[in-house]
Amino acid sequence: MSLGSKMTSLQTYNMLLYKRALHPEFFAIEGRRRLTHGDYEFEAWIFKGGHALRMQQGGNCLCELVTDQLDHLPEKGLATTLPCAGERDHEERVAEGVMFMTSIQTETLSDHLYVGTYRELLDHARTSNSLLVQWNDDRGKGNLSILDMQRFRDEIHMQGYHMRSDCGLVLRTQSMFQLAADPVAGG
């Protein structure tokens, strides 16, 4: 595989932030986890090569979507689009008392490093009870998507890992949905 085709595959990944809920019909969901605590609800969906996260508190909603498939996605409610290539950080106040922060990192690995990283992340996913989807590409090489989450009283921390064997891609996202400890009523 040439470096040019590796870079083209890497360039297709984006993180989209919506200020509304997304419908599951847009994704071939392989796994799902829902958490509720106090006055917030959180849901995570994983699918081959991507994920969607939704944090809802009262009338406030924010969805993070990581995907390499932008066709047929809604534009309504789209607040931000972040290319995933390279490294970047983003912070956004969704509403009074709701903050979203994320860090995105990508690497393109040699075949040998890809296989070692794949095994390491697969072991981590299995021991941490993460959402996990594995599949083989048309050449029989392993691909992997993982969502690892930690719930706290006023925060949800998410780590996403997406590995694509066709281009040696490792895409890591670390996101935090943070709520004010004592949200102002009616604010």
C-alpha positions in Angstrom: 0.0 0.0 0.0 1.4 3.4 -0.9 1.7 6.3 1.5 -0.7 8.3 -0.7 -3.6 5.8 -0.2 -2.8 5.7 3.5 -3.1 9.4 3.8 -6.4 9.5 1.7 -8.0 7.0 4.1 -6.8 8.9 7.1 -8.2 12.2 5.7 -11.8 10.8 5.6 -12.3 10.7 9.4 -14.1 13.5 11.1 -15.6 14.3 14.5 -18.9 16.0 14.3 -20.6 17.7 17.2 -24.4 18.1 17.1 -26.5 20.1 19.5 -29.4 17.6 19.1 -29.9 13.8 19.3 -29.1 11.7 16.3 -31.3 8.8 15.1 -29.8 5.3 15.2 -30.9 4.7 11.6 -27.8 6.5 10.4 -25.5 3.8 11.8 -25.1 0.0 11.7 -24.8 -0.1 15.5 -22.9 -3.1 16.8 -23.0 -2.3 20.5 -24.7 0.1 22.9 -24.4 1.3 26.5 -26.7 3.7 28.3 -26.0 5.4 31.6 -28.2 7.6 33.8 -27.2 9.4 36.9 -29.1 12.2 38.7 -30.5 14.5 36.0 -28.4 13.4 33.1 -28.5 10.6 30.6 -25.7 9.3 28.5 -25.7 6.8 25.6 -22.8 5.4 23.6 -23.1 3.5 20.2 -20.3 1.7 18.5 -20.1 0.6 14.9 -17.4 -0.5 12.5 -14.9 2.3 12.3 -16.8 4.8 14.4 -18.9 5.8 17.3 -21.7 8.1 18.5 -22.1 9.6 22.0 -25.1 11.5 23.4 -25.2 13.4 26.6 -28.5 14.9 27.7 -29.4 17.0 30.7 -32.8 18.5 30.8 -33.3 20.3 27.5 -29.5 20.3 26.6 -28.2 17.7 24.3 -24.8 17.2 22.7 -23.8 14.3 20.4 -20.2 13.4 19.4 -19.9 11.4 16.2 -16.6 10.0 14.9 -17.0 8.5 11.4 -15.3 8.2 8.0 -18.8 8.2 6.3 -20.3 11.7 6.0 -22.9 10.8 3.3 -26.5 11.1 4.4 -25.8 12.6 7.8 -28.1 15.4 8.9 -27.0 19.0 8.8 -29.7 20.2 11.3 -28.1 20.8 14.7 -24.5 20.4 13.4 -22.4 22.7 15.5 -18.8 21.7 14.7 -16.9 19.5 12.3 -13.3 18.6 13.3 -11.0 16.7 10.9 -9.3 13.8 12.8 -6.0 13.8 11.0 -3.1 14.8 13.2 -3.6 16.0 16.8 -6.2 18.5 18.0 -8.0 19.6 21.1 -11.5 21.2 21.2 -13.6 22.7 24.0 -17.2 23.8 23.8 -19.7 25.1 26.3 -23.0 23.5 25.2 -25.2 25.4 27.6 -25.0 26.9 31.0 -23.4 24.2 33.2 -22.6 21.8 30.4 -19.0 21.6 29.0 -17.6 19.3 26.3 -13.8 18.7 25.9 -12.1 16.4 23.4 -8.6 15.5 22.2 -8.1 13.7 18.9 -4.9 11.9 17.9 -4.1 9.8 14.8 -1.1 7.7 13.8 -0.3 5.7 10.7 1.6 2.6 11.7 3.7 0.0 9.9 2.2 -3.5 9.6 4.3 -4.8 12.5 3.4 -1.9 14.9 -0.2 -2.1 13.8 -0.5 -5.8 14.8 1.2 -5.2 18.2 -1.1 -2.2 19.0 -4.1 -4.2 17.8 -3.4 -7.0 20.3 -2.7 -4.5 23.1 -5.9 -2.6 22.6 -8.0 -5.8 22.2 -6.6 -7.1 25.5 -7.4 -3.7 27.2 -11.0 -3.7 25.8 -11.6 -7.2 27.0 -10.3 -6.6 30.6 -12.0 -3.2 30.9 -15.5 -4.3 29.7 -15.4 -1.8 26.9 -17.8 -1.7 24.0 -16.0 -3.5 21.2 -16.4 -4.5 17.6 -13.9 -6.5 15.5 -14.1 -7.2 11.8 -11.8 -8.3 9.0 -11.2 -6.3 5.8 -11.4 -7.9 2.4 -7.8 -9.0 2.8 -8.6 -10.8 6.0 -6.7 -8.2 8.2 -8.1 -7.2 11.6 -9.9 -4.0 12.3 -11.1 -2.8 15.7 -13.3 -0.1 17.3 -13.4 0.3 21.1 -15.3 2.6 23.5 -14.1 2.7 27.1 -16.0 4.9 29.5 -15.8 6.0 33.1 -18.8 7.5 34.9 -18.4 10.1 37.6 -21.1 12.0 39.5 -20.8 15.1 37.3 -18.7 13.8 34.3 -18.5 11.1 31.7 -15.0 10.3 30.3 -14.8 8.4 27.0 -11.8 7.0 25.2 -12.4 5.8 21.6 -10.0 3.7 19.6 -10.5 3.0 15.9 -8.0 0.8 14.0 -8.1 0.4 10.2 -5.8 -2.2 8.8 -6.2 -0.9 5.2 -4.1 2.2 6.1 -2.5 1.2 9.4 -4.6 3.9 11.2 -5.0 4.3 14.9 -7.5 7.0 15.8 -7.7 7.9 19.5 -10.3 10.2 21.0 -10.6 11.3 24.6 -13.8 13.2 25.4 -15.3 14.5 28.6 -18.8 15.7 29.1 -18.8 17.8 32.3 -21.8 19.1 34.2 -21.8 21.9 36.8 -22.0 20.4 40.3 -25.1 22.4 41.1 -26.8 23.5 37.8 -28.9 26.7 38.2 -32.6 25.8 38.0 -34.3 27.2 35.0 -30.9 28.6 33.8 
